[in-house]
Structure formats: structure tokens, C-alpha cells
Amino acid sequence: MTIKHCHNARDFRNLAKRALPSPMFHYLDGGADDEWSLSNNTSAFERYELLPRALVDVSNINLRTKVLGQNMAMPLFLSPIGGVQMFHHAKELAVARAAEAAGLLTSLSTVGTTRLEEFAAHTGGPKLFQLYVFKDRGLTRELVSRCKAANMDALCLTVDTPVGGNRERDLVTGMSVPPQFTLASLLSFVLHPRWVINAIRAGKIRMENVADWIAASADTAGGGAAAFIDAQFDQSITWDDAAWLAKEWASEGDKPFVIKGIMTPDDAILARDVGASAVMISNHGGRQLDGAPAPVDMVAPIREAVGDTLELIVDGGVRRGTHVLKALALGADACSMGRPYLYGLAAGGEAGVSRVLSLFEQEIMRNMALMGCNSISQISTSHVQRQIT
């Protein structure tokens, strides 16, 4: 199978599984504990039905929308993911090129493998930087300053990682801190020579945006970058810290400040009150608290709580264009996705990401026509209902 024979996210997942050594694939694919939330993130979309309207002129379909202050070709963008070089040697730069060509916003993680200045200079498309409030506030403040200088279009604070989730697949494959690969994992590297050769050519995988701080730190317990990040996660942060970060970013004027990891109406209200202009309804792709609800199930109650005062982005479980349409009908402004574009990257580099985005665009356009909608603004609660059982 090649990427031209991939017709959906599942096909790309299968191809990525063949392309990657098992530790890398399962790091990308896995979730926490029993992976209930990971599975439920996608299956939750099946609990909603789309209600089509008949005899509507759908000869002209317009997917364009404005999200996070940016005009985008469709209401879907690319979530921030750490360690992208593990999945393909072209790393975040290939993703940025594909997103720009598709007219979509893309994101870079603090623990990404590309320096934010290089990332920003590489793409003329809209871009978001994701960060944490670290124990060392100087590190967080420096990253914000660098984002301003690099002209990032939005800043996103992730708030659902006071501690790391229990990702048992990684324990099985040895993707721990430090890595302790099993014999089966080492054999998997041997059986994927193309990935190994490209990885050697690309050089050591580095968390480029904190590399200088890692080099200066003596407190990594032999675990390198991952140990440094784990040590910097601050379990004492509160909404006061989120408000501080919002003010740090506010000097950029009206550029959006996003909080990612919001799962309840009460927290959405607090996010708004500390200065967020948008929230990403997210359980970290099922990688943190197993048993947390699916983001799509929280759209309606959060929208009811905040009205039109916040942009709502569904982050988690999106695998089809119809999933995006269901989220919009329930009250979301857009969706974001991570695993699908990374499956595409692992399977075929930039071309793989481009094909994934193209398939989503085709699905959204086709199904809008079948629903009787000409534009994103026409999609409303009248187009969705909870499945009747």
C-alpha cells in the first residue's frame, strides 16, 4: 500500500504502523491506562446523527472560516505534538509546508524537534506555539518573548499535564525515561532500516526550543531532555499562573491566547475570565486521565455556559470530515487533530500530510452538500441530534 491507496485515517494508521519501529508507533498511537478515553474520543462521534435538509441548492460549497483570528480553508487545523522527528526525519517543517499549502493553521510544541524561529521563518501560513508554565518561570517568559519576536499568530497554554499519564504501551516497548528498549523493540529497529538510516542522517532528536536550558541543567538524572521536561512540570500552578501568562502575551495586542485541556463548563468560564480568547476542549488525546469524557460530548454544555464569549475547538478523536461537522453543529468553532496528520507524515512525509488534509477537505465538502449546507456559518444545532436508541 502507498499513500495514494489510503482513503481515510485508518488506512494511514496501518501504513504508519508498517513504516515505524514499534516503540515510535506505539508512542504515537497509544493512550493512558486501559485506553478507554483514547477509544471513546472517536467512538463518541457515533452517538450523534447528522440531519440533512433536502432540496437545497448546493452547487457552491464554501468551507472557509475564521478561527483564532486567521482565515482558514476549512474549520480544522493541526494540533501541537512533541517529538515529531521520531515519526519522520522531515519533522515539523514538512508538516508546516503541507498546512500552508492547504491554507490551514499549524502548531509547534514546546517539546517539538524544530526551533520555533526556524519554524516561523519556514512558513508563511498561520502558526500557533504551545507551551507550559514551567517551574522555572524564566524559561516560560523566554519562550513567550521568542514567540513575540518570531511573530507567532497565537499562543496556547496546555493545562492537563501536572503529571504524565500512565502510558503502558511505552512501558512495554521501553519508551521510558531513560529509554529501556526490549529485545523485541531492538529487533523492530533492525526490521525498519529505512527509518533508521533517515534517523541517522537527520541527527539526534532534540527538543530544540529548550535545548539550551537542558544543556545548562545538571538535574536530569541521566534521562536527558525528557527528564528535564518532567522535572519542569509544575504541579502547583493555578489560574493565577494562567492569568500571568495571558498578561505576558497580551502585549502582542489582539493575538489569541488559547488554553488547551479544558473539559468542563466551569473551567471554560475561568479560562475566559483569566484572558483566554479560545479553549481547546481536550483530554490530551486520551494520554492523561483515562476515564475523562470525549471532547465532543463537552461541546454543548460548554457552549451553553460561555455563550459566544469564547471560541471552542474540539481536540481529540477527529478521524472523519463528518466528525468535524458534528462538532460544529454542537457548537464548536473548529476542530484540531494530531494523530491523523502524524500517521500521514510517518507514511509519506509531506506528501502524506497533504493527502490526509485533502481527504478531510473532500469529506467535509461532500458531506456539507449532503446535509444541504452551503457554508460553515449555516451549520447549526438543527443539523444534529443525539442518537436515538
Summary of the structure (lengths in Angstrom):
residues: 389
radius of gyration: 20.2
end to end distance: 38.1
largest distance: 67.8
contacts: 1379
relative contact order: 0.21
helix: 50%
strand: 14%
